[in-house]
Amino acid sequence: MEDKKIVVLIKISPKNGKEKEIEAELLNFVDQLKGDESCIKYQFHREADKKGNFLFYEIWKDKKAVAKHLASDHIKNFWINYNEDLAEPVEITFWEIIE
C-alpha cells in the first residue's frame, strides 16, 4: 500500500474578508509544489459559486511523500499564521487511484 500513488483533496474556506490574503499564501504553496518531485500532479482551484473557497487536487507518489509534505515548515507555518482566518477547519481527504 505504501508504494501506491495517493490523491489528496484539500478544501480551505477562509473567513469573509480574508480570502485574498489566504489565496496569496496558497499561491506560495503552488510555487513550492513545482519543485517537489514526489508531487506528480497538483491543481489549485477556486470554487466557481463561492469565490472564497479553495481546493487543492494533488497526486503524490506515495503516502510517505504526502506525510513529508504535510510535516514541512511551510505547511506548519500556514497552520500557525492563518488558522484563525479560516471559517472552518481545513478538510483533507486521501484517495487511492483505482486503475
Contacts in CASP RR format, 6 or more apart in sequence:
PFRMAT RR
TARGET T0000
AUTHOR 0000-0000-0000
METHOD contacts of the structure
MODEL  1
MEDKKIVVLIKISPKNGKEKEIEAELLNFVDQLKGDESCIKYQFHREADK
KGNFLFYEIWKDKKAVAKHLASDHIKNFWINYNEDLAEPVEITFWEIIE
1 63 0 8 1.000
2 62 0 8 1.000
2 63 0 8 1.000
2 64 0 8 1.000
3 62 0 8 1.000
4 62 0 8 1.000
4 63 0 8 1.000
4 96 0 8 1.000
4 97 0 8 1.000
5 40 0 8 1.000
5 59 0 8 1.000
5 60 0 8 1.000
5 61 0 8 1.000
5 62 0 8 1.000
5 96 0 8 1.000
5 97 0 8 1.000
6 59 0 8 1.000
6 60 0 8 1.000
6 62 0 8 1.000
6 63 0 8 1.000
6 65 0 8 1.000
6 66 0 8 1.000
6 94 0 8 1.000
6 95 0 8 1.000
6 96 0 8 1.000
6 97 0 8 1.000
7 57 0 8 1.000
7 58 0 8 1.000
7 59 0 8 1.000
7 60 0 8 1.000
7 94 0 8 1.000
7 95 0 8 1.000
7 96 0 8 1.000
7 97 0 8 1.000
8 56 0 8 1.000
8 57 0 8 1.000
8 58 0 8 1.000
8 59 0 8 1.000
8 60 0 8 1.000
8 66 0 8 1.000
8 92 0 8 1.000
8 93 0 8 1.000
8 94 0 8 1.000
8 95 0 8 1.000
9 55 0 8 1.000
9 56 0 8 1.000
9 57 0 8 1.000
9 58 0 8 1.000
9 91 0 8 1.000
9 92 0 8 1.000
9 93 0 8 1.000
9 95 0 8 1.000
10 55 0 8 1.000
10 56 0 8 1.000
10 58 0 8 1.000
10 90 0 8 1.000
10 91 0 8 1.000
10 92 0 8 1.000
11 53 0 8 1.000
11 54 0 8 1.000
11 55 0 8 1.000
11 90 0 8 1.000
11 91 0 8 1.000
11 92 0 8 1.000
12 22 0 8 1.000
12 26 0 8 1.000
12 53 0 8 1.000
12 54 0 8 1.000
12 55 0 8 1.000
12 56 0 8 1.000
12 86 0 8 1.000
12 90 0 8 1.000
13 52 0 8 1.000
13 53 0 8 1.000
13 54 0 8 1.000
13 86 0 8 1.000
13 87 0 8 1.000
13 88 0 8 1.000
14 21 0 8 1.000
14 22 0 8 1.000
14 23 0 8 1.000
14 52 0 8 1.000
14 53 0 8 1.000
14 54 0 8 1.000
14 85 0 8 1.000
14 86 0 8 1.000
14 87 0 8 1.000
15 85 0 8 1.000
15 86 0 8 1.000
15 87 0 8 1.000
16 87 0 8 1.000
18 82 0 8 1.000
18 85 0 8 1.000
18 86 0 8 1.000
19 51 0 8 1.000
19 52 0 8 1.000
21 82 0 8 1.000
21 85 0 8 1.000
22 52 0 8 1.000
22 54 0 8 1.000
22 82 0 8 1.000
22 85 0 8 1.000
22 86 0 8 1.000
23 46 0 8 1.000
23 52 0 8 1.000
23 54 0 8 1.000
25 78 0 8 1.000
25 81 0 8 1.000
25 82 0 8 1.000
26 44 0 8 1.000
26 54 0 8 1.000
26 56 0 8 1.000
27 44 0 8 1.000
28 74 0 8 1.000
29 44 0 8 1.000
29 56 0 8 1.000
29 74 0 8 1.000
29 75 0 8 1.000
29 78 0 8 1.000
30 42 0 8 1.000
30 44 0 8 1.000
32 72 0 8 1.000
32 74 0 8 1.000
33 39 0 8 1.000
33 42 0 8 1.000
33 58 0 8 1.000
36 65 0 8 1.000
36 69 0 8 1.000
38 60 0 8 1.000
38 61 0 8 1.000
38 62 0 8 1.000
38 65 0 8 1.000
38 68 0 8 1.000
38 69 0 8 1.000
39 58 0 8 1.000
39 59 0 8 1.000
39 60 0 8 1.000
39 61 0 8 1.000
39 65 0 8 1.000
39 69 0 8 1.000
40 59 0 8 1.000
40 60 0 8 1.000
40 61 0 8 1.000
41 57 0 8 1.000
41 58 0 8 1.000
41 59 0 8 1.000
42 56 0 8 1.000
42 57 0 8 1.000
42 58 0 8 1.000
42 59 0 8 1.000
43 56 0 8 1.000
43 57 0 8 1.000
43 58 0 8 1.000
44 54 0 8 1.000
44 55 0 8 1.000
44 56 0 8 1.000
45 54 0 8 1.000
45 55 0 8 1.000
45 56 0 8 1.000
45 57 0 8 1.000
46 52 0 8 1.000
46 53 0 8 1.000
46 54 0 8 1.000
47 53 0 8 1.000
47 54 0 8 1.000
47 55 0 8 1.000
59 97 0 8 1.000
60 66 0 8 1.000
60 69 0 8 1.000
63 94 0 8 1.000
66 94 0 8 1.000
69 75 0 8 1.000
70 92 0 8 1.000
END
